[in-house]
């Protein structure tokens, strides 16, 4: 960059100091309504906390009422606006109830974070059954699309919105024993790419987050095994297991105006594990 260009940039910033500093109002989600699925624990709860701490009214859900009640109590203790309901995303009536709850209690929908996932199988991929594939693809992929289809008309009424799919680094670098699960997570990358241009005309951005190995109950079989952790660390640039808050903050960023020019992308937060090229 030449000295002439640097002087020109400096003059511009000096004449308009706001342009040279972060506009904190851009990161505010005050007045927004965010649905987060599977959000009473782990990454889903961390996403709800991150969105709620930035001012959004979060709608949390889980298959069990006790888990919903616990999460709602926690979030309210953190001064977060929250509504909770039970929801099994694999059931059409539950998906519709989740959407209607957000509309009835909050008046609209601005954000969908599709986080729910299952993995009923571990082993060689060719040993997996048709029932395993049906369940994994139904919950991990199909329900993400069907929830999107339900929320889009309501986002359009609000002038736009944000949809976030939670994938996995396994979408890029399949993990041994998790073949069907990793395939489902790869499908979410494609769903993101397909929907982003279609929904851009409605001012709806569609992005994806691909976490690495994060310390959650869902991934306990990995991080509780010292031998596996030692092997994983060899693949990591940041030599530790990730924390749920580190994924929640990425989700919140993608839903903010600071990410207003980002759509159709997958943000990999994996501590440097794997390579997208």
Secondary structure per residue as TSV (DSSP state, phi and psi in degrees):
chain	resnum	aa	ss	phi	psi
A	1	X	-	360.0	129.5
A	2	X	-	-76.4	160.5
A	3	X	H	-62.6	-33.7
A	4	X	H	-62.6	-44.2
A	5	X	H	-65.3	-41.0
A	6	X	H	-63.1	-42.9
A	7	X	H	-63.0	-38.9
A	8	X	H	-63.6	-43.9
A	9	X	H	-63.4	-41.7
A	10	X	H	-62.4	-42.9
A	11	X	H	-62.1	-40.2
A	12	X	H	-62.7	-44.8
A	13	X	H	-68.1	-36.1
A	14	X	H	-68.2	-36.1
A	15	X	H	-78.6	-21.1
A	16	X	-	-136.7	76.6
A	17	X	G	-59.7	-26.4
A	18	X	G	-62.4	-31.7
A	19	X	G	-68.4	-20.0
A	20	X	G	-97.2	9.1
A	21	X	S	-140.8	158.4
A	22	X	-	-67.7	131.0
A	23	X	-	-84.7	102.8
A	24	X	G	-62.6	-24.8
A	25	X	G	-66.3	-22.6
A	26	X	G	-66.8	-28.0
A	27	X	G	-88.4	-2.0
A	28	X	-	-80.4	137.0
A	29	X	-	-113.0	21.2
A	30	X	T	-57.5	131.0
A	31	X	T	90.5	-7.7
A	32	X	-	-87.9	151.4
A	33	X	E	-116.4	125.1
A	34	X	E	-122.4	122.2
A	35	X	E	-93.0	127.8
A	36	X	E	-125.9	119.0
A	37	X	S	-85.4	155.3
A	38	X	S	48.2	56.8
A	39	X	-	-118.4	26.0
A	40	X	S	-102.9	4.1
A	41	X	S	-161.9	162.5
A	42	X	H	58.8	-141.1
A	43	X	H	-62.7	-38.4
A	44	X	H	-61.2	-44.5
A	45	X	H	-65.6	-40.9
A	46	X	H	-63.3	-37.1
A	47	X	H	-65.6	-42.5
A	48	X	H	-61.6	-41.2
A	49	X	H	-64.3	-43.6
A	50	X	H	-65.4	-42.7
A	51	X	H	-68.7	-42.9
A	52	X	H	-66.4	-36.8
A	53	X	H	-69.0	-17.6
A	54	X	T	-95.8	8.0
A	55	X	T	107.7	-6.9
A	56	X	-	-73.4	150.1
A	57	X	E	-88.2	115.7
A	58	X	E	-99.2	140.6
A	59	X	E	-110.0	109.3
A	60	X	E	-101.3	156.1
A	61	X	E	-153.3	157.3
A	62	X	E	-160.7	165.7
A	63	X	S	-72.7	-22.3
A	64	X	S	-112.7	130.8
A	65	X	H	-61.4	-38.4
A	66	X	H	-60.3	-39.1
A	67	X	H	-68.6	-37.8
A	68	X	H	-62.2	-47.4
A	69	X	H	-60.3	-41.3
A	70	X	H	-64.8	-44.1
A	71	X	H	-66.4	-41.9
A	72	X	H	-60.6	-43.9
A	73	X	H	-62.3	-42.0
A	74	X	H	-63.1	-48.0
A	75	X	H	-65.6	-38.9
A	76	X	H	-65.3	-33.5
A	77	X	H	-66.7	-17.8
A	78	X	T	-100.1	15.8
A	79	X	T	60.7	36.1
A	80	X	-	-102.9	133.8
A	81	X	-	-72.1	123.9
A	82	X	E	-146.4	143.5
A	83	X	E	-126.1	139.4
A	84	X	E	-125.3	148.0
A	85	X	E	-156.0	155.2
A	86	X	E	-77.5	147.6
A	87	X	-	-163.2	124.9
A	88	X	-	-103.7	106.5
A	89	X	T	-64.6	-14.1
A	90	X	T	-77.5	-7.3
A	91	X	S	-109.9	128.1
A	92	X	H	-59.7	-41.6
A	93	X	H	-65.9	-31.9
A	94	X	H	-72.2	-38.7
A	95	X	H	-61.9	-44.0
A	96	X	H	-65.6	-37.6
A	97	X	H	-64.2	-39.6
A	98	X	H	-60.7	-46.1
A	99	X	H	-64.8	-44.2
A	100	X	H	-65.8	-35.0
A	101	X	H	-61.1	-44.2
A	102	X	H	-62.6	-40.7
A	103	X	H	-68.3	-44.8
A	104	X	H	-69.3	-39.9
A	105	X	H	-90.8	-26.3
A	106	X	H	-122.0	-14.9
A	107	X	S	89.5	-1.2
A	108	X	-	170.2	-176.4
A	109	X	-	-141.1	129.1
A	110	X	-	-116.6	-26.7
A	111	X	E	-136.8	136.7
A	112	X	E	-125.0	123.7
A	113	X	E	-112.6	106.2
A	114	X	E	-89.8	100.6
A	115	X	-	-113.3	-18.4
A	116	X	-	-62.8	137.5
A	117	X	-	-157.3	154.4
A	118	X	-	-130.6	158.3
A	119	X	-	-148.2	85.4
A	120	X	-	-84.4	10.4
A	121	X	-	-139.3	141.0
A	122	X	-	-141.9	124.7
A	123	X	B	152.9	-166.4
A	124	X	-	-67.3	134.6
A	125	X	G	-56.8	-39.4
A	126	X	G	-69.0	-11.2
A	127	X	G	-89.5	-6.1
A	128	X	-	-73.6	153.1
A	129	X	-	-103.9	169.1
A	130	X	H	-61.8	-37.3
A	131	X	H	-63.3	-39.4
A	132	X	H	-61.0	-48.4
A	133	X	H	-63.6	-41.0
A	134	X	H	-59.7	-44.9
A	135	X	H	-69.1	-46.1
A	136	X	H	-63.2	-47.7
A	137	X	H	-69.5	-33.3
A	138	X	I	-65.7	-47.1
A	139	X	I	-80.3	-47.1
A	140	X	I	-77.5	-28.0
A	141	X	I	-119.1	-57.9
A	142	X	I	-61.3	-42.6
A	143	X	H	-65.8	-33.1
A	144	X	H	-61.9	-42.5
A	145	X	H	-67.0	-45.3
A	146	X	H	-66.7	-34.7
A	147	X	H	-66.1	-40.1
A	148	X	H	-59.5	-44.6
A	149	X	H	-60.1	-34.6
A	150	X	H	-74.3	-36.3
A	151	X	H	-84.8	-25.7
A	152	X	H	-55.3	-47.1
A	153	X	H	-58.6	-34.2
A	154	X	H	-76.5	-32.8
A	155	X	H	-67.1	-39.3
A	156	X	H	-61.9	-36.0
A	157	X	H	-65.0	-26.8
A	158	X	T	-92.2	0.1
A	159	X	T	90.5	8.4
A	160	X	-	143.5	-175.8
A	161	X	E	176.2	-171.8
A	162	X	E	-135.8	135.7
A	163	X	E	-122.5	128.5
A	164	X	E	-123.7	124.7
A	165	X	E	-100.9	134.8
A	166	X	E	-97.1	110.8
A	167	X	-	-100.8	-137.7
A	168	X	-	-164.7	153.3
A	169	X	G	-61.3	-21.5
A	170	X	G	-63.1	-15.3
A	171	X	G	-66.3	-30.5
A	172	X	T	-97.9	-37.5
A	173	X	S	-129.6	86.3
A	174	X	-	-53.7	141.1
A	175	X	-	-98.1	139.9
A	176	X	T	-58.8	131.2
A	177	X	T	89.8	-8.4
A	178	X	B	-119.2	34.2
A	179	X	H	-53.8	-58.9
A	180	X	H	-59.9	-40.0
A	181	X	H	-61.1	-46.2
A	182	X	H	-64.5	-37.4
A	183	X	H	-61.2	-41.8
A	184	X	H	-64.0	-35.0
A	185	X	H	-74.1	-31.0
A	186	X	H	-66.0	-36.7
A	187	X	H	-60.2	-33.1
A	188	X	H	-66.8	-29.6
A	189	X	H	-64.1	-42.9
A	190	X	H	-66.4	-39.7
A	191	X	H	-62.2	-39.3
A	192	X	H	-60.5	-46.8
A	193	X	H	-65.5	-36.4
A	194	X	H	-71.6	-44.1
A	195	X	H	-78.8	-30.0
A	196	X	H	-56.1	-51.4
A	197	X	H	-69.2	-31.3
A	198	X	H	-68.3	-34.5
A	199	X	H	-96.5	-8.9
A	200	X	H	-60.0	-34.1
A	201	X	T	-66.2	-18.0
A	202	X	T	-99.1	12.0
A	203	X	T	62.2	32.9
A	204	X	E	-110.7	120.7
A	205	X	E	-94.4	140.4
A	206	X	E	-124.2	119.3
A	207	X	E	-137.0	171.2
A	208	X	E	-135.4	147.9
A	209	X	E	-120.6	130.6
A	210	X	E	-115.8	92.6
A	211	X	E	-71.2	153.4
A	212	X	-	-85.0	-147.9
A	213	X	S	-78.4	112.7
A	214	X	B	-113.6	144.7
A	215	X	-	-75.4	89.9
A	216	X	S	-132.2	166.1
A	217	X	S	-63.3	-34.8
A	218	X	T	-61.4	-35.4
A	219	X	T	-105.5	17.4
A	220	X	H	-56.9	-34.1
A	221	X	H	-60.7	-23.2
A	222	X	H	-87.2	-55.8
A	223	X	H	-81.2	-12.8
A	224	X	T	-83.2	-12.5
A	225	X	-	-95.7	110.7
A	226	X	H	-60.5	-37.9
A	227	X	H	-64.5	-41.4
A	228	X	H	-67.2	-41.6
A	229	X	H	-61.2	-44.0
A	230	X	H	-60.6	-39.4
A	231	X	H	-69.5	-39.7
A	232	X	H	-62.8	-40.2
A	233	X	H	-61.8	-26.5
A	234	X	H	-65.8	-26.2
A	235	X	H	-92.7	-6.3
A	236	X	-	-99.3	138.7
A	237	X	S	-76.6	-40.3
A	238	X	S	-94.5	110.8
A	239	X	-	-81.5	61.3
A	240	X	S	-162.0	163.8
A	241	X	-	-77.9	142.1
A	242	X	B	-73.3	159.3
A	243	X	-	-108.3	149.4
A	244	X	H	-59.2	-34.0
A	245	X	H	-61.7	-28.4
A	246	X	H	-73.3	-20.3
A	247	X	H	-89.9	-39.3
A	248	X	H	-56.5	-39.9
A	249	X	H	-68.8	-32.3
A	250	X	H	-67.6	-42.2
A	251	X	H	-59.0	-47.8
A	252	X	H	-62.3	-40.7
A	253	X	H	-59.0	-47.0
A	254	X	H	-64.0	-24.5
A	255	X	H	-88.6	-5.9
A	256	X	S	-92.5	167.2
A	257	X	G	-69.0	-17.8
A	258	X	G	-65.3	-18.9
A	259	X	G	-108.5	25.8
A	260	X	T	-64.1	-16.2
A	261	X	T	-108.6	18.4
A	262	X	-	-114.3	120.4
A	263	X	-	-153.8	151.6
A	264	X	S	75.0	14.5
A	265	X	-	-108.3	156.7
A	266	X	E	-117.4	120.5
A	267	X	E	-93.3	116.8
A	268	X	E	-92.6	120.6
A	269	X	E	-119.1	85.3
A	270	X	S	-129.8	11.2
A	271	X	T	68.8	18.5
A	272	X	T	92.0	11.4
A	273	X	-	-79.7	129.6
A	274	X	S	81.9	174.6
A	275	X	-	-144.3	136.2
A	276	X	-	-86.6	-12.6
A	277	X	-	-84.4	360.0
